[in-house]
Amino acid sequence: MPALSALLVFLAFEGYVRLSRPDIDLYKLTGRVAGSPTQMSEWAFVDAFCAYKAKPGLIMGGKTVNSHNFIATPEITQDKPDGTVRIVFLGGSSTAGTGKNLTNKTTWPWQTVKMIREQIPTSIDFINGALSGYTSFESYGRLWSRIKHFSPDIVVVNHGWNEMYYFEKSDDIISWRMRKDGDWSIEKTTEPTRSIPPHWIDPIIKWSQLLCQIRFHFFSIHEGEVGAVSELPLREDFNHKGLPIWRDNLKLLREACAIMDAKLFVTKQATLIVPDLPLEERTRCRYNFHGFDHDSHVRAFSEIYKIIDEEISVDAVIDLTPLSGRPELFYDHIHPTPLGSHKIASLVSKPLVSYIKQRNIDPK
């Protein structure tokens, strides 16, 4: 009888979950088959200029999305209050605090602003314009089409890892964010992608939506940027045609900030991936998202940094690479731990404080 009662209770919960929640397909989430990873439509809208944006009010791993679709950002008015310095942060999931989820106040942009406020009496507010999966394409689109209307004074760009996604599509870059039929939708995918690591138990529990929900929400390590899954051997080099595209996008960001009369800062993104990274640490790095090996990633980061030095004035470059390669600061290849997030904020806040003090910004 106890077994029968337990079965009836289980079936009741199973029925409730199936009726009240969207289905979870573990095979799609783990990249075993093609599908719509992370059920993107649950947390994002399509956006005409930056591919997608987060839904307001959403709580993602202890974070919120404000009414203007900005993640881990307090409510903010489009019209900037008099006397306020407004800072914008652009990047992917390591800036948004997703992937390996951080709370609002643990994200490095939030901590950066907190540190600035502790040193400057000026009113400061901010926008976290980053989102998981964003490259410089999406950041530029969001900056000139949406964020410019919020009159930013300072823009901080933090890109690197995500650039390598379009590096591999550089031979057909005009189809970036397009499907084979020419469409773009967060409901579609054309190749297997992975947002959580597969587990041996998945084939056993995939029939039960109750167990899938438990597995997804409580026993899944979300991998941040959703990359294409490839079981092929990793290549020994990356597509170098992606580098001029990064350079052009960086120039576009630079010129957009000049038009908006906003000061641009560009980081050299911190990463676990360094030349002498021990083999046991390399297992945490998702090289297969890009399809090329460790040494190629080291070279790709180096080339990205070189272009930053060539296109951005030295006073506007924030070098985060002293943090690179330190296992305690990263969950994986790029996503910072709470300690890593604090270290990033410490480095980013210093030049911003100096700039605000030296220039005595007269907010627009």
N, C-alpha and C positions, 0 to 999 in steps of 0.2 A: 504493500500500500504506500509506504513512503516514497518508493521509486515512482509509482504511478502519479502521486501528487506532485512530485518534483517535475515529472514529464509534462503534466498539465500546466504547471506554472510556467515552465520553459516555453511551451507552445503558445501560451497566452501572451507572453512578452514578445515572442517571435512575430505573432500576428500584429501586435501593436506597432512594433518597429516597421514592419512591412507597410502598414497603412499610414503611418505618420511621418516617415523619413524617406528621403531619396535613397534609391538602391546604391550600394557600394559594390564595385566589381574589383576584387583584389587583384585579379589577373591584369586589369588595365592599369591600376595604380602601381603595380610592381613591374610593369613593362613586359609581362609575358605575352600580351597581345596588344594590338593598337587600340587606342581609346581616348577618351577625354580625361587627361590626368588631373588628379586632385579635385575633380568635379568643379572645374573652374567657374562655371556659371553660378555656383552657390556663393562665391565671394567676389566676383568681378563683373563689370559691365564692359561691353565693347566701347572703345572711344575712338572717334574719327581720326585723332591726331597722334595718339600714343599707344595704339593697339587696344589697351584695356586699362581700367582703373578699378580700384577697390570700391565695394558697396558701402555706403555710409552706415554707421552704427554697428558694423560687423566687429566681433571680438575674435581676434586671431592670436591664440597663444598668449593671452594676457594683454593684448593690444586692442585699441579701438580705431575706428576710421571716422573722421569727423564729417560734417555735413557737406564739405567740399571735396570729399573723396581722398583726403590725405591721411595716410596711416600714421599711427603713433604721433599725432599732432593735436594739440588742444584746439578747441573751437577758435576760429579766427575770422575776422571780418575782411571782406574784399578791400574795403577802404582802410588803409593803414592809419592808425591813430597818430595824431601829431606828436612829434618827439620820439617816435618809436623806430628802432633799427630792426628791420625784418631780414631774417636769414633763411635761405632755402638750401636744402640738401638734396642732391640727386644721386641716384645709384640703383643697385639691384637689391637683392634680399639681405645682403650683409649690412646695408644701410637702413633698410626698412625694418630690420630686426626679425625677419621671417626666416624660413628654412629651419634653422635651429632656433626655435622661438624664444624671444626675449620679451619682457614686459615693456610697456611704454617707457617707463622711467629708466630702464636698463639699456635701451638702444643708445648707441653712441651719439647721434644727433641731439637727443634729449639731454644727455649728460654734458655734451659740449655747451649747450645753451645755459645749463645750470652753472657750469664753471665760469662762463663769461659774466653772468649776472652777479656772481660772487665777487668779481673784480671790477665791474663797471656799474655805476649807479644808473646809467641810461636804461630806459625801457627797451626790452628786447622781446620780440616774439619770433616764431619760426614756422616753417613748413617742411615736413618730411615728404618730399615729392618722389621718393624712391618706391619701388615695388619689386617683388620677386620676379625675376626673369627680364627685367628692363636692361637694355643695352643703351649705348649712347644715342641710338636711333630714337628710342622711346623717350629718353630723358630730354633730348632736344625738342621733340615734338610737344612734350608736355610743357616745357619751359616757354616756348614762343607762343603756344596756342592758349594756354591756361594760366600758368603761373605769372606771366608778365603782367596780367591784370591785377595782381596782388602787390605790385610795386616793390619788388625785392631790392634790398640794398647790397646784400652779399649772397653769392651763389657758390656752394661747395659741391664739386663733382667728384664722385668716387666710383670709378669704373676700371675694369681690368679683366677679371674672370669671364664675365658675361660677353665681352667683346669677342671672345673666341668661338662663340656659337656662330656668329655670322662670318667669321673668318673662313669656316668650312663651306659657306655658301657664297663666297665671294665671286665665283665664276658665274653666278646667276643672281647677283645681289638685287636686281630689280624685282625679284619675286620674294624678297624678305617679308615675312609675316603674311604671305599669300599661300593659299592651297593650290593644288595642281589644277583645280577648276577656276582659279583666279579669285576665289572668295577668301574672306577672312572671318572666322567665327570661333568663339571660345568653346563652341559645342563640338568642333570637329578636330580630328587629328589624322595625319596621313602616315604616321610611322609609330612604332612602339616607343613610348616615353616612360620614364620612371620618376615617381615622386616619393615613394617610400621603398626601402629595401625589401626584397622578397624574403619569405621565411618558409621553412619546411612545413609549417602547419597550415599554410594557405590552402593547398589542395584539399585538406581535410575539412576545413570550416567554411569554404567558399559558398556552400549551399545555404548557410544560415545567415540571414541579414543581421540578426542579433549578435552573433559571434563576430561577424565582419565589422559591425559598428564598434564593438568592444576592442577588437584588434586595431582598428584604424585610429580611434580616438585616444586609446590609453597605452597601446603597445606598438606604436609606430614611431620611428625616427624620421621625420620629414626632411627631405634632402635639399630643400631650398629650390634653386633654379631647376626647372624640369628639363632635363636633357634627353636627347635621343639615345635610346639603348642600342648598343652595338656589341655583339659578341665576337667581332672580328679582332684580329691582333692589332694592337695600337701601332699607329704609324710613327715613323721616326722623324717626322717634320710636320709643320702646319702650313696652311696655305698663306703664303706671304702677300698675296693680293689683298688680304684683309687689312694690312697695315696702312696703305694709303686711304682706305675708307675711314679707319679710326682717326687718321690725321685730319681728314676733311670734316668729320663730325666734331672733332675737338675745335677746329677753326670756327665752325658754325656756332658752337656753344660760346666761344670767345666773343664772336662778333655780335651775337644776340645779347650778351651781357653788356657789351659796349653800347648798343642801341638803347638798352633799358637803363643805362647809367648805373649798372650794378657791378660791384667788384667780384671778379671770378677768382676762385681758388680751385686748384685741381690737385687731388692727392695721387701719390704713387701708392696704389692699393696694397695693403698688407695681405700676405698669404702664407699658408703653411708651406707652400711649394718653394723650396730653395735647393741649390745644387747638391748640398751634402746631406739632404734629408735621409734619416735612417730608413731602411726598408720597411720596418714595422710601422712607421708613421705614414709611409706612402700608401698603405692599404686604406687609409682614411680619405684619400684624395680621389675624386671621381673623374679620373682622366678619360674614362670611356664616354663621358658626356660630350667630349669634343673629338674623341677618336684618335688622339695622338698621345705619345708617351710622356713620361716625367721630364726628361731632358728637353723635349720640345716645348713643354709648358714653361720651363725655366727660361728658354730663349724667347718665347712669346711675351712673357712678362717683361723681360729685359728690353725688348723692342718697343713695347707699349710705353715703358718708362722713358726711353730715349726720345720718343716722339713728344712726350710731355715736356721734356727739357728743351726741345727744339721749338715748340710752339707757344709755350707759356713762360712769362717772365719769371725769373728766379724767385722774386719776392712773393709770387702767387702759387708756388709749388709747395705742397705739404708732403714731405717724405715720411711715409708710414712704414717703409721697409725695415727700419731697425726692429720692428716687431715681428717681422717675417721669420718663419721657421721655428717659432717657439711653441711647442705642442700645447702648453698650458693655456695659450691664448686663443686657440682655435678648436672648434668642434670637428672640423674637417678641413677641406682645402681652402676655405675662405670665410666661413661664418664664425664670428668671434664669440667666445665665451663671455660671461659677465665681466670677468677680469680683462679679457681682450678688449671688450667694448669700452671699459673705463680707460685703458691705456690709449686707445685710439682717440677718445674724447680729449685726453690730456694733451696729445700732440696737436690735434686740430684746433683746440681752443686758443693756444698760445699766439699763433699769427693773427687770428681773428681779433683777439684782445688788442694786440699791438696796432692793427689797422684801425680799429675803432678809436683808440686813444690818439693815434698820430694824426689821423685825418679829421677827427672830430666831426663825424658824418652829420650832415644836415639832411635828415630824412626828407624824401620827396613828398 
